Amino acid sequence: MTLSLRAMRYLQAALQYGTITAAAEAMHVAPSAIASALNQAEDAFGMALVTRARAKGVFPTSAGRDVQRRIDDLLERYDALLADVSDLQSGLSGTLSIGFNAPIAPAFLPEICAPVLAAHPEVTLSFNEGDNASVQKGLLDGQFDVILFVAELPNPQIATQPLVFAPTYCLCPADHPIAARKTVSVAQLAREPLILLDRPAARGYYMDLLEQSGEDIHIVATANSTEMVRSLVASGIGVSLLNMRPREVPPYAGREICCLPVSDTSSGVMLSLGYAPGPKRQLVQLFIDKCIAFCEGPEGARLIITNDR
């Protein structure tokens, strides 16, 4: 037989106040509830915990005094746990663990987080990069508090907050002939030597788009990092397709590159935040609010290429 926390609190009150009536008044319940809790406790522990004297109250037995000390300790630690969790939920301190699948997240996450750290020095941030599947699994496993990912098929176990829709754009050397255009078509891209971002989901996404042109596709290089793609493009090897861009950051190759909207497709990706459904820690909500404000502002607009740029 188990003993509920409520019953333990009633037992604690009875032993503390010495009478069922006084315990009932302190706990704001009927005396029968205290008496029932005493009976439940004795049944659960299989021993007499009190002696009852009419008109004199209840007195702990030797075993009752030992149980009383253990219950006092248990309830004190339980109350401390509740207080600690409450502080964690409402306080702006502790560690915020962020998982991200956004190749250019280093271009904007630090700027979002720097004011948080400056205003709340007791906060520690932990960043972990992964692919779309691994960061979602990390959130579900409790490894992350919040994730930045491409929301594709909805997962009912993950609450999402869309941040920005990023259309697909063309990346080419600044001195390439197509750089003089205002826009470029998928067919025009497909005729060029191509550098492909080779990350989970991204490769298939870009290949599907290119194959719609009906052109023979010539891939000259693949890379699993956005910065390597940008540097290969800057070196003049070929052109590429991406969805988000760093803000006016030159590639390691040191030469200028150009970003052009793709005129004949509406394809793109939705960058979103993910977190566990239900009440959120104040620190998690603060991070969400900062991300939304950034992406809705002018700095966030510079991360994407649109036809009306």
C-alpha positions in Angstrom: 0.0 0.0 0.0 1.3 3.5 -0.9 1.0 6.6 1.2 0.2 9.9 -0.5 2.0 13.2 0.2 -1.2 14.6 1.5 -1.5 11.7 4.0 2.1 12.3 5.1 1.4 16.0 5.7 -1.7 15.1 7.8 0.4 12.6 9.8 3.1 15.2 10.2 0.5 17.7 11.5 -1.0 15.2 13.9 2.4 14.4 15.4 3.4 18.1 15.5 0.2 19.4 17.1 -0.5 16.4 19.4 -4.3 16.3 18.7 -6.4 15.4 15.8 -8.6 18.5 16.2 -5.6 20.9 16.3 -4.0 19.2 13.3 -7.3 19.4 11.4 -7.6 23.1 12.1 -4.1 23.8 11.0 -4.6 21.9 7.8 -8.1 23.3 7.2 -9.7 19.8 6.9 -12.2 17.8 8.9 -10.8 15.8 11.9 -11.9 12.6 10.1 -9.3 13.3 7.3 -6.5 13.4 9.9 -7.7 10.3 11.6 -8.0 8.5 8.2 -4.4 9.5 7.3 -3.1 8.1 10.6 -4.8 4.8 9.9 -3.5 4.8 6.3 0.0 5.4 7.6 -0.1 2.6 10.1 -1.4 0.3 7.5 1.2 1.3 5.0 4.1 0.9 7.5 2.7 -2.1 9.2 3.2 -0.8 12.8 1.6 1.5 15.4 2.8 5.0 15.0 0.8 6.7 17.8 -1.1 6.0 20.9 -4.5 7.6 21.2 -5.8 8.9 24.5 -9.3 10.2 24.6 -9.4 13.9 25.4 -5.6 14.0 25.7 -4.5 13.6 22.0 -2.1 11.4 20.2 1.4 10.5 21.2 4.1 9.1 18.9 5.4 5.6 19.6 9.2 4.9 19.4 8.6 3.8 15.8 6.4 6.8 15.2 9.1 9.2 16.3 11.5 7.6 13.8 8.9 7.8 11.0 8.2 11.4 12.0 11.9 12.3 11.5 12.0 10.6 8.1 8.7 12.2 6.9 9.9 15.6 8.1 13.1 15.2 6.1 11.2 13.9 3.0 8.7 16.7 3.0 11.4 19.3 3.5 13.4 18.0 0.5 10.2 17.8 -1.5 9.3 21.4 -0.7 12.8 22.5 -1.5 12.5 20.7 -4.9 9.3 22.6 -5.7 10.9 25.9 -4.8 14.0 25.2 -6.9 11.9 24.2 -9.9 9.8 27.3 -9.4 12.9 29.5 -9.4 14.2 27.7 -12.5 10.9 28.3 -14.3 10.6 31.9 -13.4 14.2 33.0 -13.0 16.6 34.4 -15.6 19.5 32.2 -14.6 21.0 28.8 -15.3 21.9 27.2 -18.6 19.9 27.6 -21.9 20.8 24.7 -24.2 20.2 25.6 -27.9 20.3 23.0 -30.7 20.5 24.4 -34.2 20.3 23.3 -37.8 20.9 26.5 -39.7 24.2 26.7 -41.6 24.5 30.4 -41.1 23.3 30.5 -37.4 26.7 31.8 -36.3 26.0 34.9 -38.4 23.0 36.0 -36.2 22.6 33.9 -33.0 25.5 35.6 -31.2 23.9 39.0 -31.9 20.6 37.8 -30.5 22.2 36.3 -27.4 24.8 39.0 -26.5 22.2 41.4 -25.0 20.7 38.5 -23.0 24.1 37.6 -21.4 24.8 41.3 -20.8 21.5 41.8 -19.0 21.5 38.5 -17.1 25.1 37.5 -16.1 23.9 34.4 -14.3 22.8 32.9 -17.6 25.0 30.4 -19.5 24.3 29.5 -23.1 25.2 26.1 -24.7 25.1 25.8 -28.5 25.1 22.5 -30.4 24.9 22.1 -34.2 23.3 19.2 -35.8 21.1 18.2 -38.7 17.3 18.7 -38.8 16.6 15.2 -37.4 19.3 15.2 -34.7 18.3 18.5 -33.1 14.6 17.5 -33.0 15.6 14.2 -31.3 17.8 16.2 -28.9 14.8 18.3 -28.0 12.5 15.3 -27.4 15.2 13.6 -25.4 15.6 16.7 -23.1 19.1 17.5 -24.4 18.0 21.0 -25.7 15.6 23.6 -24.3 15.0 25.1 -27.7 16.0 24.3 -31.3 16.5 26.3 -34.5 15.5 24.1 -37.4 13.6 23.9 -40.7 10.1 23.0 -39.9 8.9 20.5 -42.5 6.5 17.8 -41.4 4.8 18.9 -38.1 5.7 16.8 -35.0 2.9 17.0 -32.4 5.5 16.6 -29.6 7.3 19.8 -30.7 5.7 23.3 -30.5 7.0 25.5 -33.2 7.4 29.3 -33.7 8.0 30.3 -37.4 10.7 32.9 -37.7 11.4 33.6 -41.3 10.6 32.1 -44.8 13.8 32.0 -46.8 13.4 31.7 -50.6 16.0 29.9 -52.6 18.5 32.2 -54.3 21.5 31.9 -56.6 25.0 32.6 -55.4 27.5 33.5 -58.1 30.9 35.3 -58.5 30.4 39.1 -58.7 32.1 39.1 -62.1 30.0 36.3 -63.5 27.8 37.3 -66.6 24.6 36.4 -64.7 25.5 38.7 -61.8 24.5 41.6 -64.0 20.9 40.3 -64.1 18.2 41.3 -61.6 17.0 37.7 -61.4 17.9 34.3 -62.7 15.8 31.3 -63.8 16.2 27.7 -62.7 17.0 26.7 -66.3 19.8 29.4 -66.5 21.3 28.1 -63.3 21.1 24.5 -64.4 23.3 25.2 -67.4 26.1 26.5 -65.2 28.8 24.5 -63.4 27.1 23.9 -60.0 28.4 23.7 -56.4 26.0 21.8 -54.2 25.5 22.2 -50.5 25.7 18.5 -49.4 23.8 18.4 -46.1 21.0 16.1 -45.0 17.7 17.2 -46.8 19.4 20.1 -48.5 21.0 18.1 -51.3 17.7 16.4 -52.3 15.9 19.7 -52.0 18.2 21.6 -54.4 18.5 18.6 -56.8 14.7 18.4 -57.1 14.5 22.1 -58.0 17.3 21.9 -60.6 15.9 18.8 -62.2 12.6 20.6 -62.9 14.4 22.6 -65.5 14.9 19.5 -67.8 18.6 20.6 -68.3 21.6 18.3 -68.0 23.0 19.2 -64.6 26.8 19.4 -64.1 27.9 19.4 -60.5 31.6 20.3 -60.2 31.9 20.3 -56.4 29.9 19.5 -53.2 30.5 20.8 -49.7 28.8 20.2 -46.4 29.3 23.7 -45.1 27.8 27.0 -46.3 31.1 28.8 -45.9 32.9 26.3 -48.1 30.1 26.7 -50.7 30.5 30.5 -50.6 34.3 30.3 -50.9 34.1 27.8 -53.8 31.7 30.2 -55.6 34.0 33.2 -54.9 36.9 31.3 -56.5 35.0 31.1 -59.8 34.5 27.4 -59.9 30.7 27.6 -60.4 27.4 28.9 -59.0 25.2 27.5 -56.2 21.8 27.6 -54.6 21.3 28.6 -50.9 18.4 29.9 -48.8 19.9 32.2 -46.2 23.0 34.4 -46.3 25.4 35.9 -43.8 25.0 39.6 -43.4 27.6 41.2 -45.7 30.3 38.8 -44.6 32.9 38.1 -47.4 33.9 34.4 -48.0 37.2 33.1 -46.9 38.3 33.1 -50.6 38.3 36.9 -50.3 36.6 37.7 -53.7 33.2 39.3 -54.0 30.1 37.2 -54.6 26.6 38.1 -55.7 23.2 36.9 -54.5 20.4 36.8 -57.1 16.7 35.9 -56.6 15.4 32.9 -58.6 12.6 34.2 -60.7 10.5 31.1 -61.6 10.1 29.3 -58.3 8.5 29.9 -55.0 10.5 27.3 -53.2 12.1 28.0 -49.9 12.5 26.9 -46.3 10.8 28.0 -43.1 13.3 28.6 -40.4 11.5 28.0 -37.0 12.1 27.6 -33.3 11.0 24.4 -31.6 10.4 23.7 -28.0 8.4 21.4 -25.7 4.6 22.2 -25.6 3.2 23.6 -22.4 4.6 26.2 -19.9 8.1 27.4 -20.7 10.9 28.7 -18.5 11.2 32.4 -18.5 14.7 32.1 -20.0 13.3 30.1 -23.0 10.5 32.6 -23.5 13.0 35.4 -23.5 15.1 33.7 -26.1 12.0 33.1 -28.3 11.0 36.7 -28.0 14.5 37.9 -29.0 14.6 35.7 -32.0 11.2 36.8 -33.2 12.1 40.5 -32.8 15.3 40.0 -34.7 13.8 38.1 -37.6 10.9 40.6 -37.9 13.3 43.6 -38.0 15.6 45.0 -40.6 18.5 42.8 -39.6 16.5 39.6 -40.1 15.4 40.9 -43.5 19.0 41.0 -44.6 19.3 37.3 -44.1 17.1 36.5 -47.1 17.0 37.2 -50.8 13.6 38.1 -52.4 12.5 39.3 -55.8 11.6 42.7 -54.3 15.0 43.1 -52.7 
